[in-house]
């Protein structure tokens, strides 16, 4: 390889580096912009954990079976 070929290769690598740094800067700017916006509800931090323990059956007395009608009667 000649000196001219080496200089051309270095310029090409430098151009690639400049483009890559530019993309990285734009990406970081977008990330900062997104982080500064208010976050919508329903994010992981807003979720409530439901325990695996069974519910008290008294909560369900005198309730209708949703979609089936009232207990002890025929469904329409």
mmJSON file of the N, C-alpha and C atoms, coordinates in Angstrom:
{"data_MODEL":{"atom_site":{
"group_PDB":["ATOM","ATOM","ATOM","ATOM","ATOM","ATOM","ATOM","ATOM","ATOM","ATOM","ATOM","ATOM","ATOM","ATOM","ATOM","ATOM","ATOM","ATOM","ATOM","ATOM","ATOM","ATOM","ATOM","ATOM","ATOM","ATOM","ATOM","ATOM","ATOM","ATOM","ATOM","ATOM","ATOM","ATOM","ATOM","ATOM","ATOM","ATOM","ATOM","ATOM","ATOM","ATOM","ATOM","ATOM","ATOM","ATOM","ATOM","ATOM","ATOM","ATOM","ATOM","ATOM","ATOM","ATOM","ATOM","ATOM","ATOM","ATOM","ATOM","ATOM","ATOM","ATOM","ATOM","ATOM","ATOM","ATOM","ATOM","ATOM","ATOM","ATOM","ATOM","ATOM","ATOM","ATOM","ATOM","ATOM","ATOM","ATOM","ATOM","ATOM","ATOM","ATOM","ATOM","ATOM","ATOM","ATOM","ATOM","ATOM","ATOM","ATOM","ATOM","ATOM","ATOM","ATOM","ATOM","ATOM","ATOM","ATOM","ATOM","ATOM","ATOM","ATOM","ATOM","ATOM","ATOM","ATOM","ATOM","ATOM","ATOM","ATOM","ATOM","ATOM","ATOM","ATOM","ATOM","ATOM","ATOM","ATOM","ATOM","ATOM","ATOM","ATOM","ATOM","ATOM","ATOM","ATOM","ATOM","ATOM","ATOM","ATOM","ATOM","ATOM","ATOM","ATOM","ATOM","ATOM","ATOM","ATOM","ATOM","ATOM","ATOM","ATOM","ATOM","ATOM","ATOM","ATOM","ATOM","ATOM","ATOM","ATOM","ATOM","ATOM","ATOM","ATOM","ATOM","ATOM","ATOM","ATOM","ATOM","ATOM","ATOM","ATOM","ATOM","ATOM","ATOM","ATOM","ATOM","ATOM","ATOM","ATOM","ATOM","ATOM","ATOM","ATOM","ATOM","ATOM","ATOM","ATOM","ATOM","ATOM","ATOM","ATOM","ATOM","ATOM","ATOM","ATOM","ATOM","ATOM","ATOM","ATOM","ATOM","ATOM","ATOM","ATOM","ATOM","ATOM","ATOM","ATOM","ATOM","ATOM","ATOM","ATOM","ATOM","ATOM","ATOM","ATOM","ATOM","ATOM","ATOM","ATOM","ATOM","ATOM","ATOM","ATOM","ATOM","ATOM","ATOM","ATOM","ATOM","ATOM","ATOM","ATOM","ATOM","ATOM","ATOM","ATOM","ATOM","ATOM"],
"id":[1,2,3,4,5,6,7,8,9,10,11,12,13,14,15,16,17,18,19,20,21,22,23,24,25,26,27,28,29,30,31,32,33,34,35,36,37,38,39,40,41,42,43,44,45,46,47,48,49,50,51,52,53,54,55,56,57,58,59,60,61,62,63,64,65,66,67,68,69,70,71,72,73,74,75,76,77,78,79,80,81,82,83,84,85,86,87,88,89,90,91,92,93,94,95,96,97,98,99,100,101,102,103,104,105,106,107,108,109,110,111,112,113,114,115,116,117,118,119,120,121,122,123,124,125,126,127,128,129,130,131,132,133,134,135,136,137,138,139,140,141,142,143,144,145,146,147,148,149,150,151,152,153,154,155,156,157,158,159,160,161,162,163,164,165,166,167,168,169,170,171,172,173,174,175,176,177,178,179,180,181,182,183,184,185,186,187,188,189,190,191,192,193,194,195,196,197,198,199,200,201,202,203,204,205,206,207,208,209,210,211,212,213,214,215,216,217,218,219,220,221,222,223,224,225,226,227,228],
"type_symbol":["N","C","C","N","C","C","N","C","C","N","C","C","N","C","C","N","C","C","N","C","C","N","C","C","N","C","C","N","C","C","N","C","C","N","C","C","N","C","C","N","C","C","N","C","C","N","C","C","N","C","C","N","C","C","N","C","C","N","C","C","N","C","C","N","C","C","N","C","C","N","C","C","N","C","C","N","C","C","N","C","C","N","C","C","N","C","C","N","C","C","N","C","C","N","C","C","N","C","C","N","C","C","N","C","C","N","C","C","N","C","C","N","C","C","N","C","C","N","C","C","N","C","C","N","C","C","N","C","C","N","C","C","N","C","C","N","C","C","N","C","C","N","C","C","N","C","C","N","C","C","N","C","C","N","C","C","N","C","C","N","C","C","N","C","C","N","C","C","N","C","C","N","C","C","N","C","C","N","C","C","N","C","C","N","C","C","N","C","C","N","C","C","N","C","C","N","C","C","N","C","C","N","C","C","N","C","C","N","C","C","N","C","C","N","C","C","N","C","C","N","C","C","N","C","C","N","C","C"],
"label_atom_id":["N","CA","C","N","CA","C","N","CA","C","N","CA","C","N","CA","C","N","CA","C","N","CA","C","N","CA","C","N","CA","C","N","CA","C","N","CA","C","N","CA","C","N","CA","C","N","CA","C","N","CA","C","N","CA","C","N","CA","C","N","CA","C","N","CA","C","N","CA","C","N","CA","C","N","CA","C","N","CA","C","N","CA","C","N","CA","C","N","CA","C","N","CA","C","N","CA","C","N","CA","C","N","CA","C","N","CA","C","N","CA","C","N","CA","C","N","CA","C","N","CA","C","N","CA","C","N","CA","C","N","CA","C","N","CA","C","N","CA","C","N","CA","C","N","CA","C","N","CA","C","N","CA","C","N","CA","C","N","CA","C","N","CA","C","N","CA","C","N","CA","C","N","CA","C","N","CA","C","N","CA","C","N","CA","C","N","CA","C","N","CA","C","N","CA","C","N","CA","C","N","CA","C","N","CA","C","N","CA","C","N","CA","C","N","CA","C","N","CA","C","N","CA","C","N","CA","C","N","CA","C","N","CA","C","N","CA","C","N","CA","C","N","CA","C","N","CA","C","N","CA","C","N","CA","C","N","CA","C","N","CA","C","N","CA","C"],
"label_alt_id":[null,null,null,null,null,null,null,null,null,null,null,null,null,null,null,null,null,null,null,null,null,null,null,null,null,null,null,null,null,null,null,null,null,null,null,null,null,null,null,null,null,null,null,null,null,null,null,null,null,null,null,null,null,null,null,null,null,null,null,null,null,null,null,null,null,null,null,null,null,null,null,null,null,null,null,null,null,null,null,null,null,null,null,null,null,null,null,null,null,null,null,null,null,null,null,null,null,null,null,null,null,null,null,null,null,null,null,null,null,null,null,null,null,null,null,null,null,null,null,null,null,null,null,null,null,null,null,null,null,null,null,null,null,null,null,null,null,null,null,null,null,null,null,null,null,null,null,null,null,null,null,null,null,null,null,null,null,null,null,null,null,null,null,null,null,null,null,null,null,null,null,null,null,null,null,null,null,null,null,null,null,null,null,null,null,null,null,null,null,null,null,null,null,null,null,null,null,null,null,null,null,null,null,null,null,null,null,null,null,null,null,null,null,null,null,null,null,null,null,null,null,null,null,null,null,null,null,null],
"label_comp_id":["UNK","UNK","UNK","UNK","UNK","UNK","UNK","UNK","UNK","UNK","UNK","UNK","UNK","UNK","UNK","UNK","UNK","UNK","UNK","UNK","UNK","UNK","UNK","UNK","UNK","UNK","UNK","UNK","UNK","UNK","UNK","UNK","UNK","UNK","UNK","UNK","UNK","UNK","UNK","UNK","UNK","UNK","UNK","UNK","UNK","UNK","UNK","UNK","UNK","UNK","UNK","UNK","UNK","UNK","UNK","UNK","UNK","UNK","UNK","UNK","UNK","UNK","UNK","UNK","UNK","UNK","UNK","UNK","UNK","UNK","UNK","UNK","UNK","UNK","UNK","UNK","UNK","UNK","UNK","UNK","UNK","UNK","UNK","UNK","UNK","UNK","UNK","UNK","UNK","UNK","UNK","UNK","UNK","UNK","UNK","UNK","UNK","UNK","UNK","UNK","UNK","UNK","UNK","UNK","UNK","UNK","UNK","UNK","UNK","UNK","UNK","UNK","UNK","UNK","UNK","UNK","UNK","UNK","UNK","UNK","UNK","UNK","UNK","UNK","UNK","UNK","UNK","UNK","UNK","UNK","UNK","UNK","UNK","UNK","UNK","UNK","UNK","UNK","UNK","UNK","UNK","UNK","UNK","UNK","UNK","UNK","UNK","UNK","UNK","UNK","UNK","UNK","UNK","UNK","UNK","UNK","UNK","UNK","UNK","UNK","UNK","UNK","UNK","UNK","UNK","UNK","UNK","UNK","UNK","UNK","UNK","UNK","UNK","UNK","UNK","UNK","UNK","UNK","UNK","UNK","UNK","UNK","UNK","UNK","UNK","UNK","UNK","UNK","UNK","UNK","UNK","UNK","UNK","UNK","UNK","UNK","UNK","UNK","UNK","UNK","UNK","UNK","UNK","UNK","UNK","UNK","UNK","UNK","UNK","UNK","UNK","UNK","UNK","UNK","UNK","UNK","UNK","UNK","UNK","UNK","UNK","UNK","UNK","UNK","UNK","UNK","UNK","UNK"],
"label_asym_id":["A","A","A","A","A","A","A","A","A","A","A","A","A","A","A","A","A","A","A","A","A","A","A","A","A","A","A","A","A","A","A","A","A","A","A","A","A","A","A","A","A","A","A","A","A","A","A","A","A","A","A","A","A","A","A","A","A","A","A","A","A","A","A","A","A","A","A","A","A","A","A","A","A","A","A","A","A","A","A","A","A","A","A","A","A","A","A","A","A","A","A","A","A","A","A","A","A","A","A","A","A","A","A","A","A","A","A","A","A","A","A","A","A","A","A","A","A","A","A","A","A","A","A","A","A","A","A","A","A","A","A","A","A","A","A","A","A","A","A","A","A","A","A","A","A","A","A","A","A","A","A","A","A","A","A","A","A","A","A","A","A","A","A","A","A","A","A","A","A","A","A","A","A","A","A","A","A","A","A","A","A","A","A","A","A","A","A","A","A","A","A","A","A","A","A","A","A","A","A","A","A","A","A","A","A","A","A","A","A","A","A","A","A","A","A","A","A","A","A","A","A","A","A","A","A","A","A","A"],
"label_entity_id":["1","1","1","1","1","1","1","1","1","1","1","1","1","1","1","1","1","1","1","1","1","1","1","1","1","1","1","1","1","1","1","1","1","1","1","1","1","1","1","1","1","1","1","1","1","1","1","1","1","1","1","1","1","1","1","1","1","1","1","1","1","1","1","1","1","1","1","1","1","1","1","1","1","1","1","1","1","1","1","1","1","1","1","1","1","1","1","1","1","1","1","1","1","1","1","1","1","1","1","1","1","1","1","1","1","1","1","1","1","1","1","1","1","1","1","1","1","1","1","1","1","1","1","1","1","1","1","1","1","1","1","1","1","1","1","1","1","1","1","1","1","1","1","1","1","1","1","1","1","1","1","1","1","1","1","1","1","1","1","1","1","1","1","1","1","1","1","1","1","1","1","1","1","1","1","1","1","1","1","1","1","1","1","1","1","1","1","1","1","1","1","1","1","1","1","1","1","1","1","1","1","1","1","1","1","1","1","1","1","1","1","1","1","1","1","1","1","1","1","1","1","1","1","1","1","1","1","1"],
"label_seq_id":[1,1,1,2,2,2,3,3,3,4,4,4,5,5,5,6,6,6,7,7,7,8,8,8,9,9,9,10,10,10,11,11,11,12,12,12,13,13,13,14,14,14,15,15,15,16,16,16,17,17,17,18,18,18,19,19,19,20,20,20,21,21,21,22,22,22,23,23,23,24,24,24,25,25,25,26,26,26,27,27,27,28,28,28,29,29,29,30,30,30,31,31,31,32,32,32,33,33,33,34,34,34,35,35,35,36,36,36,37,37,37,38,38,38,39,39,39,40,40,40,41,41,41,42,42,42,43,43,43,44,44,44,45,45,45,46,46,46,47,47,47,48,48,48,49,49,49,50,50,50,51,51,51,52,52,52,53,53,53,54,54,54,55,55,55,56,56,56,57,57,57,58,58,58,59,59,59,60,60,60,61,61,61,62,62,62,63,63,63,64,64,64,65,65,65,66,66,66,67,67,67,68,68,68,69,69,69,70,70,70,71,71,71,72,72,72,73,73,73,74,74,74,75,75,75,76,76,76],
"pdbx_PDB_ins_code":[null,null,null,null,null,null,null,null,null,null,null,null,null,null,null,null,null,null,null,null,null,null,null,null,null,null,null,null,null,null,null,null,null,null,null,null,null,null,null,null,null,null,null,null,null,null,null,null,null,null,null,null,null,null,null,null,null,null,null,null,null,null,null,null,null,null,null,null,null,null,null,null,null,null,null,null,null,null,null,null,null,null,null,null,null,null,null,null,null,null,null,null,null,null,null,null,null,null,null,null,null,null,null,null,null,null,null,null,null,null,null,null,null,null,null,null,null,null,null,null,null,null,null,null,null,null,null,null,null,null,null,null,null,null,null,null,null,null,null,null,null,null,null,null,null,null,null,null,null,null,null,null,null,null,null,null,null,null,null,null,null,null,null,null,null,null,null,null,null,null,null,null,null,null,null,null,null,null,null,null,null,null,null,null,null,null,null,null,null,null,null,null,null,null,null,null,null,null,null,null,null,null,null,null,null,null,null,null,null,null,null,null,null,null,null,null,null,null,null,null,null,null,null,null,null,null,null,null],
"Cartn_x":[0.836,0.0,0.878,0.433,1.182,0.71,1.429,1.072,-0.287,-0.541,-1.828,-2.984,-2.807,-3.835,-4.081,-3.01,-3.149,-3.926,-3.629,-4.323,-5.798,-6.092,-7.485,-8.233,-7.59,-8.221,-8.464,-7.527,-7.689,-8.826,-8.911,-10.012,-11.363,-11.427,-12.671,-13.077,-12.097,-12.382,-12.808,-12.163,-12.51,-13.924,-14.294,-15.655,-16.678,-16.38,-17.268,-17.407,-16.313,-16.338,-17.183,-17.034,-17.819,-19.308,-19.681,-21.093,-21.621,-20.829,-21.258,-21.448,-20.54,-20.663,-21.903,-22.177,-23.375,-24.648,-24.705,-25.877,-26.02,-24.905,-24.933,-25.431,-24.976,-25.436,-26.93,-27.437,-28.879,-29.672,-29.16,-29.83,-29.891,-28.804,-28.787,-29.72,-29.784,-30.683,-32.135,-32.492,-33.855,-34.155,-33.182,-33.376,-33.607,-32.813,-33.0,-34.352,-34.77,-36.066,-37.193,-37.097,-38.127,-38.151,-36.998,-36.956,-37.535,-37.484,-37.994,-39.506,-40.113,-41.569,-42.24,-43.45,-44.184,-44.532,-44.394,-44.641,-46.123,-46.683,-48.095,-48.35,-49.598,-49.98,-49.906,-49.776,-49.737,-48.333,-47.37,-46.001,-45.788,-44.709,-44.416,-44.422,-43.932,-43.885,-45.286,-46.293,-47.65,-48.497,-47.974,-48.751,-48.858,-49.969,-50.215,-50.098,-49.366,-49.219,-50.438,-51.01,-52.172,-51.664,-51.976,-51.458,-52.103,-51.394,-51.891,-52.824,-52.944,-53.82,-55.275,-56.109,-57.511,-58.286,-59.261,-60.119,-61.118,-61.613,-62.648,-63.927,-64.493,-65.684,-66.892,-66.884,-68.001,-68.123,-67.06,-67.12,-68.071,-68.297,-69.054,-70.481,-70.902,-72.28,-73.252,-74.38,-75.438,-74.991,-74.016,-73.587,-74.113,-74.288,-74.727,-73.51,-73.697,-72.633,-72.675,-71.638,-71.613,-71.819,-72.814,-73.099,-74.006,-74.26,-75.102,-76.415,-76.579,-77.809,-77.711,-78.847,-78.918,-78.799,-78.156,-78.025,-79.395,-79.428,-80.634,-81.793,-81.5,-82.508,-81.923,-82.812,-82.334,-81.81,-80.793,-80.241,-81.202,-81.328,-82.264,-81.878],
"Cartn_y":[-1.18,0.0,1.24,2.202,3.456,4.388,5.443,6.446,7.051,7.291,7.848,6.907,5.608,4.627,4.634,4.761,4.809,6.051,7.191,8.444,8.33,7.743,7.558,6.65,5.581,4.658,5.35,6.155,6.881,7.885,8.587,9.552,8.843,7.677,6.913,6.495,6.024,5.627,6.82,7.961,9.169,9.625,9.565,9.915,8.986,7.688,6.732,7.068,7.434,7.785,9.027,10.029,11.264,10.966,10.132,9.76,8.996,8.091,7.286,8.154,9.077,9.981,10.865,11.313,12.116,11.347,10.077,9.242,9.04,8.825,8.638,9.893,11.059,12.31,12.506,12.207,12.335,11.353,10.145,9.134,9.557,10.084,10.542,11.728,12.626,13.774,13.303,12.322,11.781,11.091,10.377,9.684,10.687,11.747,12.783,13.449,13.688,14.304,13.405,12.114,11.17,11.05,11.113,10.995,12.222,13.391,14.613,14.735,13.964,13.999,13.258,13.704,12.939,11.558,10.563,9.183,8.857,8.109,7.739,6.769,6.775,5.865,4.427,3.5,2.099,1.574,2.346,1.853,0.814,0.104,-0.976,-0.47,0.752,1.282,1.51,1.695,1.983,0.727,-0.436,-1.658,-2.117,-2.736,-3.254,-4.768,-5.342,-6.79,-7.39,-8.41,-9.098,-10.374,-10.576,-11.758,-13.042,-14.148,-15.456,-16.094,-15.518,-16.088,-15.975,-16.95,-16.922,-15.778,-15.266,-14.22,-14.813,-13.99,-14.385,-14.653,-15.839,-16.198,-15.36,-14.724,-13.861,-12.649,-12.313,-11.19,-11.476,-12.737,-13.099,-13.556,-13.559,-13.974,-12.948,-13.413,-12.584,-11.843,-12.346,-11.705,-12.508,-11.831,-12.501,-13.062,-14.183,-14.704,-13.907,-13.16,-12.253,-13.025,-12.602,-13.219,-14.435,-14.943,-16.12,-15.805,-14.622,-14.261,-14.52,-14.471,-14.626,-16.1,-16.411,-17.802,-18.417,-19.694,-20.482,-20.142,-19.512,-19.25,-19.689,-19.877,-20.253,-19.027,-19.272,-18.189,-17.936,-16.714,-16.404,-17.069],
"Cartn_z":[0.0,0.0,0.0,-0.734,-0.783,0.319,0.508,1.511,1.188,-0.099,-0.535,-0.173,-0.341,0.016,1.521,2.299,3.755,4.178,3.591,3.916,3.547,2.401,1.974,2.955,3.394,4.348,5.681,6.134,7.398,7.283,6.155,5.958,5.972,5.331,5.295,6.723,7.488,8.875,9.713,9.501,10.238,9.887,8.61,8.198,8.849,8.89,9.556,11.037,11.667,13.088,13.323,12.472,12.606,12.446,11.468,11.277,12.483,13.016,14.161,15.4,15.64,16.784,16.616,15.403,15.146,15.455,15.026,15.33,16.833,17.52,18.965,19.67,19.238,19.842,19.638,18.427,18.176,19.027,19.158,19.966,21.438,21.947,23.344,23.544,22.568,22.674,22.72,21.888,21.911,23.231,23.758,25.024,26.15,26.18,27.211,27.065,25.828,25.57,26.073,25.809,26.256,27.77,28.41,29.864,30.546,29.89,30.505,30.37,29.465,29.302,30.451,30.833,31.853,31.326,32.167,31.762,31.896,30.949,31.031,32.186,32.656,33.741,33.26,34.191,33.838,33.668,34.038,33.966,35.049,34.974,35.913,37.352,37.574,38.932,39.508,38.623,39.067,39.276,38.951,39.058,40.507,40.827,42.163,42.117,43.035,43.104,43.783,43.175,43.741,44.392,45.668,46.365,45.844,46.035,45.599,46.623,47.786,48.821,48.376,48.726,48.287,48.952,48.224,48.761,49.755,50.632,51.583,50.786,50.903,50.12,50.498,51.656,52.055,51.13,50.453,49.516,48.357,48.063,46.876,47.184,48.438,48.739,48.182,47.712,47.133,45.88,45.187,43.942,42.763,41.66,40.439,39.727,39.046,38.201,36.908,36.681,35.552,34.245,33.495,32.217,32.32,33.527,33.696,34.39,34.91,35.595,37.089,37.739,39.199,39.552,40.668,41.118,41.389,41.269,41.534,40.576,39.484,38.454,37.117,36.16,34.822,34.097,33.313,32.49,31.342,30.907,29.807,28.515],
"occupancy":[1.0,1.0,1.0,1.0,1.0,1.0,1.0,1.0,1.0,1.0,1.0,1.0,1.0,1.0,1.0,1.0,1.0,1.0,1.0,1.0,1.0,1.0,1.0,1.0,1.0,1.0,1.0,1.0,1.0,1.0,1.0,1.0,1.0,1.0,1.0,1.0,1.0,1.0,1.0,1.0,1.0,1.0,1.0,1.0,1.0,1.0,1.0,1.0,1.0,1.0,1.0,1.0,1.0,1.0,1.0,1.0,1.0,1.0,1.0,1.0,1.0,1.0,1.0,1.0,1.0,1.0,1.0,1.0,1.0,1.0,1.0,1.0,1.0,1.0,1.0,1.0,1.0,1.0,1.0,1.0,1.0,1.0,1.0,1.0,1.0,1.0,1.0,1.0,1.0,1.0,1.0,1.0,1.0,1.0,1.0,1.0,1.0,1.0,1.0,1.0,1.0,1.0,1.0,1.0,1.0,1.0,1.0,1.0,1.0,1.0,1.0,1.0,1.0,1.0,1.0,1.0,1.0,1.0,1.0,1.0,1.0,1.0,1.0,1.0,1.0,1.0,1.0,1.0,1.0,1.0,1.0,1.0,1.0,1.0,1.0,1.0,1.0,1.0,1.0,1.0,1.0,1.0,1.0,1.0,1.0,1.0,1.0,1.0,1.0,1.0,1.0,1.0,1.0,1.0,1.0,1.0,1.0,1.0,1.0,1.0,1.0,1.0,1.0,1.0,1.0,1.0,1.0,1.0,1.0,1.0,1.0,1.0,1.0,1.0,1.0,1.0,1.0,1.0,1.0,1.0,1.0,1.0,1.0,1.0,1.0,1.0,1.0,1.0,1.0,1.0,1.0,1.0,1.0,1.0,1.0,1.0,1.0,1.0,1.0,1.0,1.0,1.0,1.0,1.0,1.0,1.0,1.0,1.0,1.0,1.0,1.0,1.0,1.0,1.0,1.0,1.0,1.0,1.0,1.0,1.0,1.0,1.0,1.0,1.0,1.0,1.0,1.0,1.0],
"B_iso_or_equiv":[0.0,0.0,0.0,0.0,0.0,0.0,0.0,0.0,0.0,0.0,0.0,0.0,0.0,0.0,0.0,0.0,0.0,0.0,0.0,0.0,0.0,0.0,0.0,0.0,0.0,0.0,0.0,0.0,0.0,0.0,0.0,0.0,0.0,0.0,0.0,0.0,0.0,0.0,0.0,0.0,0.0,0.0,0.0,0.0,0.0,0.0,0.0,0.0,0.0,0.0,0.0,0.0,0.0,0.0,0.0,0.0,0.0,0.0,0.0,0.0,0.0,0.0,0.0,0.0,0.0,0.0,0.0,0.0,0.0,0.0,0.0,0.0,0.0,0.0,0.0,0.0,0.0,0.0,0.0,0.0,0.0,0.0,0.0,0.0,0.0,0.0,0.0,0.0,0.0,0.0,0.0,0.0,0.0,0.0,0.0,0.0,0.0,0.0,0.0,0.0,0.0,0.0,0.0,0.0,0.0,0.0,0.0,0.0,0.0,0.0,0.0,0.0,0.0,0.0,0.0,0.0,0.0,0.0,0.0,0.0,0.0,0.0,0.0,0.0,0.0,0.0,0.0,0.0,0.0,0.0,0.0,0.0,0.0,0.0,0.0,0.0,0.0,0.0,0.0,0.0,0.0,0.0,0.0,0.0,0.0,0.0,0.0,0.0,0.0,0.0,0.0,0.0,0.0,0.0,0.0,0.0,0.0,0.0,0.0,0.0,0.0,0.0,0.0,0.0,0.0,0.0,0.0,0.0,0.0,0.0,0.0,0.0,0.0,0.0,0.0,0.0,0.0,0.0,0.0,0.0,0.0,0.0,0.0,0.0,0.0,0.0,0.0,0.0,0.0,0.0,0.0,0.0,0.0,0.0,0.0,0.0,0.0,0.0,0.0,0.0,0.0,0.0,0.0,0.0,0.0,0.0,0.0,0.0,0.0,0.0,0.0,0.0,0.0,0.0,0.0,0.0,0.0,0.0,0.0,0.0,0.0,0.0,0.0,0.0,0.0,0.0,0.0,0.0],
"pdbx_formal_charge":[null,null,null,null,null,null,null,null,null,null,null,null,null,null,null,null,null,null,null,null,null,null,null,null,null,null,null,null,null,null,null,null,null,null,null,null,null,null,null,null,null,null,null,null,null,null,null,null,null,null,null,null,null,null,null,null,null,null,null,null,null,null,null,null,null,null,null,null,null,null,null,null,null,null,null,null,null,null,null,null,null,null,null,null,null,null,null,null,null,null,null,null,null,null,null,null,null,null,null,null,null,null,null,null,null,null,null,null,null,null,null,null,null,null,null,null,null,null,null,null,null,null,null,null,null,null,null,null,null,null,null,null,null,null,null,null,null,null,null,null,null,null,null,null,null,null,null,null,null,null,null,null,null,null,null,null,null,null,null,null,null,null,null,null,null,null,null,null,null,null,null,null,null,null,null,null,null,null,null,null,null,null,null,null,null,null,null,null,null,null,null,null,null,null,null,null,null,null,null,null,null,null,null,null,null,null,null,null,null,null,null,null,null,null,null,null,null,null,null,null,null,null,null,null,null,null,null,null],
"auth_seq_id":[1,1,1,2,2,2,3,3,3,4,4,4,5,5,5,6,6,6,7,7,7,8,8,8,9,9,9,10,10,10,11,11,11,12,12,12,13,13,13,14,14,14,15,15,15,16,16,16,17,17,17,18,18,18,19,19,19,20,20,20,21,21,21,22,22,22,23,23,23,24,24,24,25,25,25,26,26,26,27,27,27,28,28,28,29,29,29,30,30,30,31,31,31,32,32,32,33,33,33,34,34,34,35,35,35,36,36,36,37,37,37,38,38,38,39,39,39,40,40,40,41,41,41,42,42,42,43,43,43,44,44,44,45,45,45,46,46,46,47,47,47,48,48,48,49,49,49,50,50,50,51,51,51,52,52,52,53,53,53,54,54,54,55,55,55,56,56,56,57,57,57,58,58,58,59,59,59,60,60,60,61,61,61,62,62,62,63,63,63,64,64,64,65,65,65,66,66,66,67,67,67,68,68,68,69,69,69,70,70,70,71,71,71,72,72,72,73,73,73,74,74,74,75,75,75,76,76,76],
"auth_comp_id":["UNK","UNK","UNK","UNK","UNK","UNK","UNK","UNK","UNK","UNK","UNK","UNK","UNK","UNK","UNK","UNK","UNK","UNK","UNK","UNK","UNK","UNK","UNK","UNK","UNK","UNK","UNK","UNK","UNK","UNK","UNK","UNK","UNK","UNK","UNK","UNK","UNK","UNK","UNK","UNK","UNK","UNK","UNK","UNK","UNK","UNK","UNK","UNK","UNK","UNK","UNK","UNK","UNK","UNK","UNK","UNK","UNK","UNK","UNK","UNK","UNK","UNK","UNK","UNK","UNK","UNK","UNK","UNK","UNK","UNK","UNK","UNK","UNK","UNK","UNK","UNK","UNK","UNK","UNK","UNK","UNK","UNK","UNK","UNK","UNK","UNK","UNK","UNK","UNK","UNK","UNK","UNK","UNK","UNK","UNK","UNK","UNK","UNK","UNK","UNK","UNK","UNK","UNK","UNK","UNK","UNK","UNK","UNK","UNK","UNK","UNK","UNK","UNK","UNK","UNK","UNK","UNK","UNK","UNK","UNK","UNK","UNK","UNK","UNK","UNK","UNK","UNK","UNK","UNK","UNK","UNK","UNK","UNK","UNK","UNK","UNK","UNK","UNK","UNK","UNK","UNK","UNK","UNK","UNK","UNK","UNK","UNK","UNK","UNK","UNK","UNK","UNK","UNK","UNK","UNK","UNK","UNK","UNK","UNK","UNK","UNK","UNK","UNK","UNK","UNK","UNK","UNK","UNK","UNK","UNK","UNK","UNK","UNK","UNK","UNK","UNK","UNK","UNK","UNK","UNK","UNK","UNK","UNK","UNK","UNK","UNK","UNK","UNK","UNK","UNK","UNK","UNK","UNK","UNK","UNK","UNK","UNK","UNK","UNK","UNK","UNK","UNK","UNK","UNK","UNK","UNK","UNK","UNK","UNK","UNK","UNK","UNK","UNK","UNK","UNK","UNK","UNK","UNK","UNK","UNK","UNK","UNK","UNK","UNK","UNK","UNK","UNK","UNK"],
"auth_asym_id":["A","A","A","A","A","A","A","A","A","A","A","A","A","A","A","A","A","A","A","A","A","A","A","A","A","A","A","A","A","A","A","A","A","A","A","A","A","A","A","A","A","A","A","A","A","A","A","A","A","A","A","A","A","A","A","A","A","A","A","A","A","A","A","A","A","A","A","A","A","A","A","A","A","A","A","A","A","A","A","A","A","A","A","A","A","A","A","A","A","A","A","A","A","A","A","A","A","A","A","A","A","A","A","A","A","A","A","A","A","A","A","A","A","A","A","A","A","A","A","A","A","A","A","A","A","A","A","A","A","A","A","A","A","A","A","A","A","A","A","A","A","A","A","A","A","A","A","A","A","A","A","A","A","A","A","A","A","A","A","A","A","A","A","A","A","A","A","A","A","A","A","A","A","A","A","A","A","A","A","A","A","A","A","A","A","A","A","A","A","A","A","A","A","A","A","A","A","A","A","A","A","A","A","A","A","A","A","A","A","A","A","A","A","A","A","A","A","A","A","A","A","A","A","A","A","A","A","A"],
"auth_atom_id":["N","CA","C","N","CA","C","N","CA","C","N","CA","C","N","CA","C","N","CA","C","N","CA","C","N","CA","C","N","CA","C","N","CA","C","N","CA","C","N","CA","C","N","CA","C","N","CA","C","N","CA","C","N","CA","C","N","CA","C","N","CA","C","N","CA","C","N","CA","C","N","CA","C","N","CA","C","N","CA","C","N","CA","C","N","CA","C","N","CA","C","N","CA","C","N","CA","C","N","CA","C","N","CA","C","N","CA","C","N","CA","C","N","CA","C","N","CA","C","N","CA","C","N","CA","C","N","CA","C","N","CA","C","N","CA","C","N","CA","C","N","CA","C","N","CA","C","N","CA","C","N","CA","C","N","CA","C","N","CA","C","N","CA","C","N","CA","C","N","CA","C","N","CA","C","N","CA","C","N","CA","C","N","CA","C","N","CA","C","N","CA","C","N","CA","C","N","CA","C","N","CA","C","N","CA","C","N","CA","C","N","CA","C","N","CA","C","N","CA","C","N","CA","C","N","CA","C","N","CA","C","N","CA","C","N","CA","C","N","CA","C","N","CA","C","N","CA","C","N","CA","C","N","CA","C","N","CA","C","N","CA","C","N","CA","C"],
"pdbx_PDB_model_num":[1,1,1,1,1,1,1,1,1,1,1,1,1,1,1,1,1,1,1,1,1,1,1,1,1,1,1,1,1,1,1,1,1,1,1,1,1,1,1,1,1,1,1,1,1,1,1,1,1,1,1,1,1,1,1,1,1,1,1,1,1,1,1,1,1,1,1,1,1,1,1,1,1,1,1,1,1,1,1,1,1,1,1,1,1,1,1,1,1,1,1,1,1,1,1,1,1,1,1,1,1,1,1,1,1,1,1,1,1,1,1,1,1,1,1,1,1,1,1,1,1,1,1,1,1,1,1,1,1,1,1,1,1,1,1,1,1,1,1,1,1,1,1,1,1,1,1,1,1,1,1,1,1,1,1,1,1,1,1,1,1,1,1,1,1,1,1,1,1,1,1,1,1,1,1,1,1,1,1,1,1,1,1,1,1,1,1,1,1,1,1,1,1,1,1,1,1,1,1,1,1,1,1,1,1,1,1,1,1,1,1,1,1,1,1,1,1,1,1,1,1,1,1,1,1,1,1,1]
}}}
